Amino acid sequence: MSTKNIAPETQMLGYGYKPELSEGSVKCPIFQTSTFVFKSAEEGKAFFEMAHGKPGHEGKEMGLIYSRINNPDMEILEERLKLWDGGDAAAVFSSGMSAIATSLLTYLRPGDLLLYSNPIYGGTHKFIHHVLTSFGIEILGFRAGQEKEEIEKILTESGLQDKLKMIYVETPANPTNDLIDIEMCAAIARDYSTPGKQVMVAVDNTYMGPLWQHPLNHGADIVLYSATKYIGGHSDVIAGAAVGNKLVIKAIKKMRTVLGTMTDPNTCWLLMRSLETLKIRMEQAARNAEQVASFLLHHPKVEKVYYLGYTADQNPFQLGIFQKQYLSNGAMLSFDVIGGEKESFIFLNNLKHIKLAVSLGGTESLAEHPATMTHADVPFEEKESYKITGKMVRLSIGIENATDIINDIEQALEKVPLKKKPNILLDQVV
Ligand SMILES: *Cc1c(COP(=O)(O)O)cnc(C)c1O
């Protein structure tokens, strides 16, 4: 049966798994084993030759060797995961950070330049600024909202444009929901690629993926995930993933085998289970988010709501990106309480149902304070310039009854003292 015309949500129930290889078990068992028995020494030799890419085994499927290299749970999970993004291969990792670190270390070498978008996930910011630079990799940031000409000007002014090796973007940007045009990044990558050096485009699709944004269709080479978030979806695993074409994923897997950043069989099994309900979970969360956003929009104690559904009104210049790149308004939103850190904290401390925790994309709604939590390590001036200020609260909307979520937000906002909308001139003086 061709897999092309079957929807991913249908494929999640069985794709890539053969019951006859597992005593007829309807579900893929957990292959909780570190190593696999070879039928003969010759077979073991052949598998190792294939693992090391030696010629003579073209078209043959590699067998199971050792769970750092391969494992049935990991392989079947990867087969399913690639379907959402329309990639032809995927690799899963022990965390989103290990997916990001392993993929970047596969392609970047001392002297190469990494161009990356801002704002960006705190862990990635740290990896780029403190780890990659310590290996002699050059880094250069641009901001969500900047146009192609502005970004190319930054590149030219740096004098490092010929060293450009990778463009790394996170869109929508966390926590402000600013958008970046992936096609524009792919066009920049083409402009700076040479016959001997392909400039790669990597997109962290954690916020919207794998349902609502498909970066490969817009020219990205690598799609990265914290599978801890929507893919896992129950706030009970840490995992990551990379999706792309066969050659790209093969290179990344080679690095993964050496670094040992793969996922264990039990986590792979949990993620397969999560994938079966991915679509209905994400769609319910998005429906709830729409109601929460509209409640917040008109609330007298709320200054601004950062939600993709309001792109047309708040960010008309980003509407074009939204329309071509996104299939939903998503279920992540932030808002500014009128006031500052004090008022945000009163709100957070008075939530009863919504948990005060970082992370996102789980079945339960979570609230956090980006400026002092997820983005604590980003320098203050940088944070202010991205509008990540004391008054901002980030919400990850879950799959609960929307009225229960809204009632909780309403009662917590009641505890926040009512202040007048800030006077912009006064704000600048303080
Ligand atoms: C959480 C997150 C990561 C890191 O993933 P872990 O699974 O925590 O390692 C990377 N990028 C984004 C956008 C995230 O939200």
The ligand as a Tripos MOL2 file, in Angstrom:
@<TRIPOS>MOLECULE
LIG
   15    15     1     0     0
SMALL
NO_CHARGES

@<TRIPOS>ATOM
      1 C1         12.3560   22.8520   25.3050 C.3       1 LIG1
      2 C2         12.9410   23.3880   24.0590 C.ar      1 LIG1
      3 C3         14.2030   22.9710   23.6100 C.ar      1 LIG1
      4 C4         15.0670   22.0180   24.4070 C.3       1 LIG1
      5 O1         14.5090   20.7480   24.4900 O.3       1 LIG1
      6 P1         14.7920   19.7170   25.7170 P.3       1 LIG1
      7 O2         13.9430   18.5660   25.3360 O.co2     1 LIG1
      8 O3         14.3910   20.4030   26.9700 O.co2     1 LIG1
      9 O4         16.2510   19.4320   25.6750 O.co2     1 LIG1
     10 C5         14.6650   23.4860   22.4150 C.ar      1 LIG1
     11 N1         13.9510   24.3760   21.6990 N.ar      1 LIG1
     12 C6         12.7400   24.8080   22.1070 C.ar      1 LIG1
     13 C7         11.9960   25.7970   21.2760 C.3       1 LIG1
     14 C8         12.2070   24.3350   23.2850 C.ar      1 LIG1
     15 O5         11.0030   24.7770   23.6910 O.3       1 LIG1
@<TRIPOS>BOND
     1     1     2 1
     2     2     3 ar
     3     2    14 ar
     4     3     4 1
     5     3    10 ar
     6     4     5 1
     7     5     6 1
     8     6     7 2
     9     6     8 1
    10     6     9 1
    11    10    11 ar
    12    11    12 ar
    13    12    13 1
    14    12    14 ar
    15    14    15 1
@<TRIPOS>SUBSTRUCTURE
     1 LIG1         1 GROUP 0 **** ****
